Amino acid sequence: MRSIITEILAGNSDAFRVIVTDNREELLRVAWHFVHDWEEAKDITQETFIRCYRSLNKYDPDQPFRPWLYKIHLNGCRSAASRWWRRLGRERRVKEDDAVVQESQPENDYSNIRTAIERLSKHQKAAFIMIAIEEHSTADAACELGVAESTLRVHLARAREKLRRELKGRFEVEG
């Protein structure tokens, strides 16, 4: 990665395609888990690459590249998710004012799970998405998030416990 970044900083902007190609799909999936909208996830991911490109001169080549890239990406995801949930809340309030919302059980279950994940702290949410949803190893996720593995395991355990408490009884099979 060091040689690619050196090429980019020397003026070979085409070399940046390697970074995009190697990371686009994974960053896109992570963004989707934050905003639940593919177009918005694409915009977030594109903005991540733009910020990465513009900030490459600030990158310390003695440090791993992926955690640095993920830090940029997760900050963008969190900001976009916050805007997305505020907009959703406004839309829901308008609908509730106009009429009683009748949701089917599957949509309501999905909504409950998404809402519960959104209520996690930013560290718990990132840990949960990276490990439980995107299935990264603890070591890889810790590196990408720039935290110790033990810290990541604590965030994940707390996230799972909070989700269990919040969703308790909603998905138990009757009979």
C-alpha positions in Angstrom: 0.0 0.0 0.0 2.9 2.3 0.7 4.1 2.2 -2.9 0.6 3.0 -4.2 0.2 6.0 -1.9 3.7 7.2 -2.9 2.6 7.0 -6.5 -0.6 8.9 -5.8 1.2 11.6 -3.9 3.7 11.8 -6.8 0.9 12.7 -9.1 -0.3 9.4 -10.5 -4.0 9.8 -9.6 -4.8 6.6 -11.6 -3.1 4.6 -8.8 -6.0 5.6 -6.5 -8.2 3.1 -8.4 -6.4 0.3 -6.6 -7.6 1.7 -3.2 -11.1 2.1 -4.6 -11.2 -1.4 -6.2 -9.9 -3.1 -3.0 -12.2 -1.4 -0.6 -15.4 -0.3 -2.4 -17.7 -3.3 -1.9 -16.9 -3.7 1.8 -17.3 0.0 2.6 -20.5 0.1 0.7 -22.0 -2.8 2.8 -20.9 -1.1 6.0 -22.5 2.1 5.0 -25.7 0.3 4.1 -25.9 -1.1 7.6 -25.8 2.4 8.9 -28.4 4.1 6.6 -30.4 1.2 5.1 -30.5 2.8 1.7 -28.3 1.8 -1.2 -28.1 5.2 -2.9 -27.2 6.9 0.4 -24.6 4.2 1.1 -23.1 4.7 -2.4 -22.9 8.5 -1.7 -21.3 7.9 1.7 -18.7 5.5 0.2 -17.9 7.9 -2.7 -17.5 10.7 -0.2 -15.1 8.5 1.8 -12.9 8.0 -1.2 -13.0 11.7 -2.0 -11.9 12.6 1.6 -9.3 9.8 1.5 -7.8 11.2 -1.7 -7.8 14.7 -0.4 -6.2 13.7 2.9 -3.6 11.2 1.7 -0.8 13.8 2.4 -1.9 13.6 6.1 -1.7 9.8 6.2 1.2 8.3 8.2 2.7 5.5 6.0 4.1 3.9 9.1 0.6 3.1 10.3 -1.8 0.6 8.7 -3.9 2.0 5.9 -7.2 0.3 6.5 -7.9 1.7 10.0 -7.2 5.1 8.7 -9.6 4.6 5.8 -12.2 3.1 8.1 -12.0 6.0 10.5 -12.9 8.4 7.6 -15.7 6.0 6.5 -17.2 5.4 9.9 -17.3 9.1 10.6 -19.2 9.7 7.4 -21.5 6.7 8.1 -22.3 8.0 11.6 -23.1 11.6 10.3 -25.3 10.2 7.5 -27.1 7.8 9.8 -27.8 10.6 12.2 -29.3 12.7 9.4 -31.2 9.7 8.0 -32.8 8.8 11.4 -33.8 12.5 12.0 -35.4 12.6 8.5 -37.2 9.3 9.2 -38.4 10.6 12.5 -39.9 13.7 10.9 -41.6 11.6 8.2 -43.0 9.2 10.8 -44.4 12.0 12.9 -46.1 13.5 9.8 -47.7 10.1 8.9 -48.8 9.5 12.5 -50.5 12.9 12.5 -52.3 12.2 9.3 -53.5 8.7 10.2 -52.9 5.7 12.5 -50.0 3.8 11.1 -50.9 0.1 10.4 -47.7 -1.9 10.1 -47.5 -5.6 9.2 -45.7 -7.8 11.7 -42.7 -8.5 9.6 -42.1 -4.9 8.8 -42.6 -4.0 12.4 -40.1 -6.7 13.5 -37.5 -5.4 11.0 -38.1 -1.8 12.1 -37.7 -2.9 15.8 -34.4 -4.5 15.1 -33.1 -1.6 13.1 -34.2 0.9 15.7 -32.6 -1.2 18.5 -29.3 -1.3 16.5 -29.5 2.5 16.0 -29.8 3.0 19.8 -26.4 1.4 20.4 -23.5 3.7 21.2 -21.4 4.6 18.2 -18.7 2.1 19.4 -21.1 -0.7 20.1 -22.9 -0.2 16.8 -19.6 -0.2 14.9 -18.4 -3.4 16.7 -21.8 -5.1 16.1 -21.9 -4.2 12.4 -18.3 -5.2 11.7 -18.4 -8.5 13.6 -22.0 -9.8 13.9 -23.3 -8.5 10.5 -20.2 -8.1 8.2 -18.5 -11.2 9.9 -15.1 -9.6 10.2 -12.7 -11.4 12.6 -12.2 -9.7 15.9 -8.6 -9.0 15.0 -9.5 -7.5 11.6 -12.3 -5.4 13.1 -10.1 -4.1 15.9 -7.5 -3.1 13.4 -10.0 -1.4 11.1 -11.7 0.4 14.0 -8.4 1.3 15.6 -9.1 -0.2 19.0 -7.6 -3.1 21.0 -9.3 -6.5 20.5 -10.2 -6.6 24.2 -11.9 -3.2 23.9 -13.8 -4.4 20.8 -15.0 -7.5 22.5 -16.3 -5.4 25.4 -18.2 -3.1 22.9 -19.6 -6.2 21.1 -20.7 -7.9 24.4 -22.4 -4.7 25.6 -24.1 -4.3 22.2 -25.4 -7.8 22.2 -26.7 -7.5 25.8 -28.4 -4.2 25.0 -30.1 -5.8 22.0 -31.2 -8.8 24.0 -32.8 -6.6 26.6 -34.5 -4.3 24.1 -35.8 -7.1 21.8 -36.6 -9.6 24.6 -39.9 -11.4 24.1 -40.5 -9.9 20.6 -39.3 -13.0 18.7 -40.2 -15.9 20.9 -42.0 -18.7 19.1 -45.5 -19.4 20.4 -46.9 -22.9 20.9 
